[in-house]
Amino acid sequence: MRNLWIIAAVAVCAFYLSGCEGRQPEPAVRTAAPIAKPAAADTRPVIACFGDSLTAGMGLDPGQSFPDLLQRDLDNSGLKYRVENMGVSGDTTQDGVERLAFAVSEKPAIVILELGANDGLRGQPITGTQANLARMIEEFQKAGSKVVLAGITLPPNYGKAYIQQFDKMYLDLTAKYRLTTIPFLLAGVGGNASLMQKDGLHPNAEGTRIVEGNVMKALLPLLQ
């Protein structure tokens, strides 16, 4: 009789154990989080726009500077270059020399060098301005960059003699270093109030589109 009770107890325990096992949840399947692929390095050759407020886009909305427009123009033309805006408002040629090492370290294929206007507006000696520009040109060329020199001029109240020397500076540098040049960056814009900002020194958005056309015209022979 005792054996029957033992057998019954074992059967009951087995029944409950089997029921409990049946109700246990299946282990959750763990899925690994997707591994983000690293962004592909941008290997396009760099065009460095190295200048002052005219390059930086002073007074314009984001995306309206001539380097921004240049990038879109190149993209639309199927020309695979990356434009770097290295314009700093207020920079003189001396400021450009002080940040030259960084620009050279970017190893640009082409440099659009647009500096000198603030030197002239401050009436600084032209010999110093020319020496600074020459140093930048030499360093960029030594690093293998093609330099496009963007010329600028000054308002008439700076005096005929000073303006003539200032303008001649760009011509002399172009000849000495055999540079591609933009004779006057603001050609077709400077002096036209409808294309300039109220300060009379910086182009507005419409004027900047013309400036970008001036840059692109000088640049194209170097890209083909």
C-alpha positions as CSV (number, residue, x, y, z in Angstrom):
1,M,0.0,0.0,0.0
2,R,2.9,2.3,0.9
3,N,4.4,1.6,-2.5
4,L,1.3,2.7,-4.2
5,W,1.4,6.1,-2.4
6,I,5.0,6.6,-3.4
7,I,4.2,5.8,-7.0
8,A,1.3,8.3,-6.9
9,A,3.4,11.0,-5.4
10,V,6.1,10.6,-8.0
11,A,3.5,10.8,-10.7
12,V,1.9,14.0,-9.3
13,C,5.4,15.6,-9.1
14,A,6.2,14.6,-12.6
15,F,2.9,16.1,-13.8
16,Y,3.5,19.4,-12.2
17,L,7.2,19.6,-13.3
18,S,6.2,18.8,-16.9
19,G,3.6,21.5,-16.7
20,C,6.0,24.1,-15.3
21,E,8.5,23.3,-18.0
22,G,5.9,23.7,-20.6
23,R,5.1,27.2,-19.4
24,Q,8.6,28.6,-19.3
25,P,9.2,31.2,-21.9
26,E,11.6,30.5,-24.7
27,P,14.9,32.3,-24.4
28,A,14.9,35.6,-26.3
29,V,16.8,35.7,-29.5
30,R,19.5,38.4,-29.3
31,T,20.2,40.3,-32.4
32,A,23.4,42.3,-32.8
33,A,23.0,46.0,-33.4
34,P,23.9,47.0,-36.9
35,I,27.5,48.2,-37.2
36,A,27.6,51.7,-38.7
37,K,29.9,51.8,-41.7
38,P,32.5,54.6,-41.4
39,A,31.9,57.5,-43.7
40,A,34.0,57.3,-46.8
41,A,36.9,59.7,-46.8
42,D,36.4,62.6,-49.2
43,T,39.3,62.1,-51.6
44,R,38.4,64.9,-54.0
45,P,41.2,67.4,-54.7
46,V,40.9,70.5,-52.6
47,I,40.4,74.0,-53.9
48,A,41.3,76.4,-51.0
49,C,39.7,79.8,-51.1
50,F,42.2,81.7,-48.9
51,G,41.1,85.2,-48.3
52,D,39.3,87.8,-46.2
53,S,35.7,88.9,-45.9
54,L,35.1,88.8,-49.7
55,T,35.9,85.1,-49.5
56,A,34.2,84.5,-46.1
57,G,30.9,85.9,-47.4
58,M,30.5,88.8,-44.9
59,G,27.0,90.1,-44.8
60,L,25.6,87.2,-46.8
61,D,23.3,84.4,-45.6
62,P,24.9,80.9,-45.1
63,G,25.5,79.2,-48.5
64,Q,25.8,82.5,-50.4
65,S,29.5,83.1,-50.4
66,F,31.4,82.6,-53.7
67,P,33.1,79.4,-52.4
68,D,29.7,78.0,-51.7
69,L,28.4,78.9,-55.2
70,L,31.7,77.6,-56.7
71,Q,31.1,74.2,-55.0
72,R,27.6,74.0,-56.5
73,D,28.9,75.1,-59.9
74,L,31.6,72.4,-59.9
75,D,29.2,69.7,-58.8
76,N,26.7,70.6,-61.5
77,S,29.5,70.5,-64.1
78,G,30.6,67.1,-62.9
79,L,33.9,68.4,-61.8
80,K,34.9,66.5,-58.7
81,Y,36.6,69.0,-56.4
82,R,36.0,69.9,-52.8
83,V,36.0,73.7,-52.1
84,E,37.3,74.8,-48.7
85,N,36.3,78.3,-47.6
86,M,39.3,79.7,-45.8
87,G,38.2,83.3,-45.7
88,V,38.5,85.2,-42.5
89,S,36.8,88.6,-42.3
90,G,39.2,91.5,-41.5
91,D,42.4,89.5,-42.4
92,T,45.4,91.4,-43.8
93,T,48.2,89.7,-45.7
94,Q,50.1,89.4,-42.4
95,D,47.2,87.5,-40.9
96,G,47.3,85.3,-43.9
97,V,50.9,84.5,-43.4
98,E,50.2,83.6,-39.7
99,R,47.6,80.9,-40.7
100,L,49.5,79.8,-43.8
101,A,50.8,76.6,-42.3
102,F,47.3,75.3,-41.7
103,A,46.3,76.0,-45.3
104,V,49.4,74.3,-46.7
105,S,48.7,71.3,-44.5
106,E,45.4,70.7,-46.3
107,K,47.5,70.1,-49.4
108,P,45.2,72.0,-51.8
109,A,45.5,71.3,-55.5
110,I,44.5,74.9,-56.2
111,V,44.5,78.0,-54.1
112,I,42.5,81.1,-54.9
113,L,44.5,83.7,-53.0
114,E,42.4,86.7,-52.2
115,L,44.1,89.0,-49.8
116,G,45.5,92.6,-49.7
117,A,42.3,94.6,-49.7
118,N,42.5,95.2,-45.9
119,D,46.1,96.2,-46.2
120,G,45.2,98.8,-48.7
121,L,42.2,100.1,-46.8
122,R,44.5,100.7,-43.8
123,G,47.0,102.4,-46.0
124,Q,49.8,99.9,-45.1
125,P,53.1,100.1,-47.1
126,I,52.7,98.2,-50.3
127,T,56.2,96.7,-50.1
128,G,55.1,94.8,-47.0
129,T,51.9,93.6,-48.5
130,Q,53.7,92.5,-51.6
131,A,56.3,90.6,-49.6
132,N,53.6,88.8,-47.6
133,L,51.7,87.8,-50.8
134,A,55.0,86.6,-52.3
135,R,55.7,84.4,-49.3
136,M,52.3,82.8,-49.4
137,I,52.6,82.2,-53.1
138,E,56.0,80.6,-52.7
139,E,54.8,78.4,-49.9
140,F,51.8,77.2,-51.7
141,Q,53.7,76.5,-54.9
142,K,56.4,74.7,-52.9
143,A,53.6,72.4,-51.6
144,G,52.5,71.7,-55.2
145,S,49.5,74.0,-55.3
146,K,48.5,76.0,-58.3
147,V,47.8,79.6,-57.2
148,V,45.1,81.8,-58.7
149,L,45.7,85.4,-57.6
150,A,42.6,87.5,-57.1
151,G,43.3,91.2,-57.7
152,I,41.3,94.0,-56.1
153,T,41.5,97.8,-56.1
154,L,40.8,100.6,-53.7
155,P,38.2,103.5,-53.6
156,P,39.4,106.6,-55.3
157,N,39.8,108.6,-52.1
158,Y,43.0,106.7,-51.4
159,G,44.9,108.8,-54.0
160,K,45.9,108.0,-57.5
161,A,49.6,107.3,-56.7
162,Y,48.9,104.8,-54.0
163,I,46.2,103.0,-56.0
164,Q,48.4,102.7,-59.0
165,Q,51.2,101.1,-56.9
166,F,48.6,98.9,-55.2
167,D,47.2,97.7,-58.6
168,K,50.7,97.2,-60.0
169,M,51.5,94.9,-57.1
170,Y,49.2,92.2,-58.3
171,L,50.5,92.5,-61.9
172,D,54.1,92.2,-60.7
173,L,53.3,89.1,-58.6
174,T,51.4,87.5,-61.5
175,A,54.3,88.0,-63.9
176,K,57.0,86.9,-61.4
177,Y,55.4,83.7,-60.4
178,R,53.5,83.0,-63.7
179,L,50.2,82.8,-62.0
180,T,46.7,82.4,-63.2
181,T,45.0,85.7,-62.3
182,I,41.6,87.2,-61.7
183,P,42.6,90.8,-62.6
184,F,39.7,92.3,-60.6
185,L,37.6,90.0,-58.4
186,L,34.7,92.4,-58.3
187,A,34.6,93.0,-62.1
188,G,31.0,93.8,-63.2
189,V,30.0,94.3,-59.5
190,G,32.2,97.0,-57.9
191,G,30.7,100.4,-58.1
192,N,27.2,99.1,-59.0
193,A,25.1,100.0,-56.0
194,S,22.4,97.4,-56.9
195,L,25.0,94.6,-56.7
196,M,26.8,95.8,-53.5
197,Q,25.9,95.9,-49.9
198,K,25.3,99.2,-48.2
199,D,28.9,99.4,-47.1
200,G,29.9,99.7,-50.8
201,L,32.7,97.2,-50.2
202,H,31.1,93.8,-50.2
203,P,28.8,92.3,-52.9
204,N,25.3,91.3,-52.1
205,A,23.9,87.9,-53.0
206,E,23.2,88.8,-56.6
207,G,26.7,90.4,-57.0
208,T,28.3,87.4,-55.5
209,R,26.9,85.2,-58.2
210,I,28.8,87.4,-60.7
211,V,32.0,87.2,-58.6
212,E,31.7,83.4,-58.6
213,G,31.5,83.6,-62.4
214,N,34.7,85.6,-62.5
215,V,36.4,83.0,-60.3
216,M,35.0,80.1,-62.3
217,K,36.2,81.6,-65.6
218,A,39.8,81.8,-64.3
219,L,39.6,78.4,-62.7
220,L,38.3,76.3,-65.6
221,P,41.5,76.0,-67.6
222,L,43.2,74.5,-64.5
223,L,40.5,71.9,-64.1
224,Q,40.6,70.3,-67.5
